[in-house]
């Protein structure tokens, strides 16, 4: 019968237990630090639709800064679910951990089959106090305190392009309007739109959103690697 040396040598058993404890504690600390970093400093998000093409294609990965919730015009932000469901702190904690390891593709408590029940990336085009109207899918913005309307492209921090591609067959996407009359945002409202104006729900469907609904600002496109760049 084969003998196990650890059955006879106390010091070896002690050293082995110490190594196992060290590896376990180190692994837990690394996972904890990575989880804290990616959920408090920066976390990855998998793009699951064509609503932000041509800037962000389906299946690309972007990184979002959750503490940056004061966007400028033209910034891309991660918008929280719009169905009004409130989760408890422990549900949010579990969602944060699972969301980190799944690139935000799945969060067990936040996941919803409804369009408004899931977070999404959208572009901020009007800030609190601005007045806006839309004509032929182009947004016109009168910044708070000014007297003239300018196009969304003239006011955006960075250049971008629009897409008017029809949604893919089999997708459950409302057909947002391409024109609407002037509205004025209140002191805590933002107006956000999809870059693909035919394939994404946004403030035309939900109405203006408040700062509480912003989960963070997208700062980096990390995948595909040939499109690696800051946003």
N, C-alpha and C positions, 0 to 999 in steps of 0.2 A: 504493500500500500504506500502510495506517495505521501511523504511528510511535508507539512507546511511549516517553514521556518518561523513564521510569525506566531505559531502556537507555542513556541519555546523561548522566544526572545522578546522580553518586555520592551526594551529600548527600540527595537525595530517596529513593534506595534505602535508605540508612542509616536515615533517619527512618521509612520504611515498615516496615522490619524491627524497629525499636525499638517501634513501635506494636503490631505483631503480637505481639511477645514480651511486651509489657506486658499486652495483653488476655488472652493465653494464661495467663501466670503468675497474673493476677488471677482468672481463671475457675477455675483449679485450686485456688487458695487458698480461694476462696469455697465451692467444692464440698467441699473438705477440712474447712473450719471447720463448715459445715452438717452434714456427716456426723458429725464428732466431737460436735457439740452434740446432735444428735438421737439419737445412740447412747450418749452418756455422761451427758447431762443430762436430756433428754426426747425421746421418739420417738413417732410416731403408730402406732396399731393399728386396723385395720379389723375391725369385729365381723362375723363371717361366719355366725353361727347365732342361734337364738332362746333359747339356754341362759341368757342373763342378762336376758331380758325379765321384768318390765316396766321395769327400770332402764336397760338398754342394748338398743335394738332392733337387729335385723339391718341391716347397712350403715351403722351409725353409726360415728363415728371418735372414739377416745379417745386421750389422751396419757398415756404411762407414764414414770415416773421410775425408771431402772434401778439407781440407787444406793440407793434406798429399799427395803431388803429386810428390814425389821423391822416387819411390819404389826401393826395393832391389830385387835381384833374388829370385824367389819363392813366392813373395807377390801376393796376389789376389787384383786386382784393378777393379773399375767400369769404363768401357770404354764408352765414349760418342758415340752417333750415328755416323755412318761411311759413310752416304750418302752425306755429304758436305753441308746440309741445314743449314743456319744461321738464328737464331731467334732473334727478337728484345729484348730489355731489359725488356719490359713489358710482353712479351710472356714468357720469362724465369722466371719472377717473379711469374706469374700465375701458370706456370708449377711447380715451387718450392713448392708453397702452396698446390696445388692439389696432387702433388707427395708425400708430407709429409703425408697427411691424407689417401692416398691410398697405403702406403708402396712402393711408386715408381712404383706401378702396372699400373697406368694410369697418363699420363701428356697430357692434351688436345692438345697442340701445337706440342709437341715432338713425340707424338704417331704416329706410321707409320705401315702399313701392311707389309712393306718390312723388310727383315732380317737385312739389314744394317741401317735401320731407327730407331732402338731402342737401348738403352744402354744395356750393358751386363757385366757380371763378367768374367774376364779372368786372367790367371796367367802370371806374368812377368818372362821371362826366359832368356832374353838377354838385356844388357844395351847398351847405346850409345858407339860406337866404337868397339863392339864385332863382331866377325865373327861366323856364324852359318851354319850348314847344318843338314838335317834330313835323317835318314835311319830307315826304318821299324817303323815309328811313334815316334822314340826316337830322341830328339834334342841333337846335339853335339855343344858345345860352346867353342870358344877360346876367353877368356877375352882380352879386349884391352891391348896391350903392352906385351902379353904373346905369347908363341910359340907353345903350345900344346892344343889340343882339349880335353875337358872333357865332360862327359854326363851331362845332365840337373840336374840329381839327385845329382851329386857330388858338384854342385855349389849352389844349392838352399839353402836358409836360413833355411827352415823347411822341414821335410820329407812329401811326398805326394805319392799318387798312381794314376796310369793311368787307364782309362777304354777304351775299344774298342767295346762298345756296339753299335749296329745299332740304328739309330734314330727311334723314335716311328712312327708307320704308320700314315699317314695323315699330318705329319709335313713337312714344306717347308725348308729343310736344304740341302745345297750343300754338296757334298762328297769331303772334303779336301784331298789333296794328302798326302801320307805317307812317301814320300822321295823327297828331292830336293837338288840341288847342293849348294855349299858354296856361301854365300852372306856376305857382311860387312855392318854393320849399320853405319849411319852417326852420327854426334855429337849430334843430337837431336831425335834419333829414338830408339824405344823399340820394342822388339819382344815378342808378347803375344800369348799364346796358351790355348785352352780349355783342361781340364783334360780328358774329353771324346773325344778322337781324331777323332771319327767317327761321332759325333753328335753335333758338334759346329763349326761355322765359326770363324776364327781368322786371325792372320797375314799371314797364308798360302793363304788366299783368299784376304784379304784387302791389304796385304803388311805391312811393319813396320809402327808403329804409333808414333806420336810425343807427347810431354808432354801436349800440349794443349788439346789433346783428352782424358786425364785422369781426371775423375770426382772425384776421391778420392781412398783411400786404405781401403779395408775391414779389420776390426780389431776385430770383434766379431760376433759369431754365437749365436743368441738369441733364436731361435726356430727351431726345437722342443726342449723342455726344457731338454730332456735327452742328448742332444748334445751341451748344453750351454758351450761355450769355446771361448778363444781368438784365433785369426787366425794369 
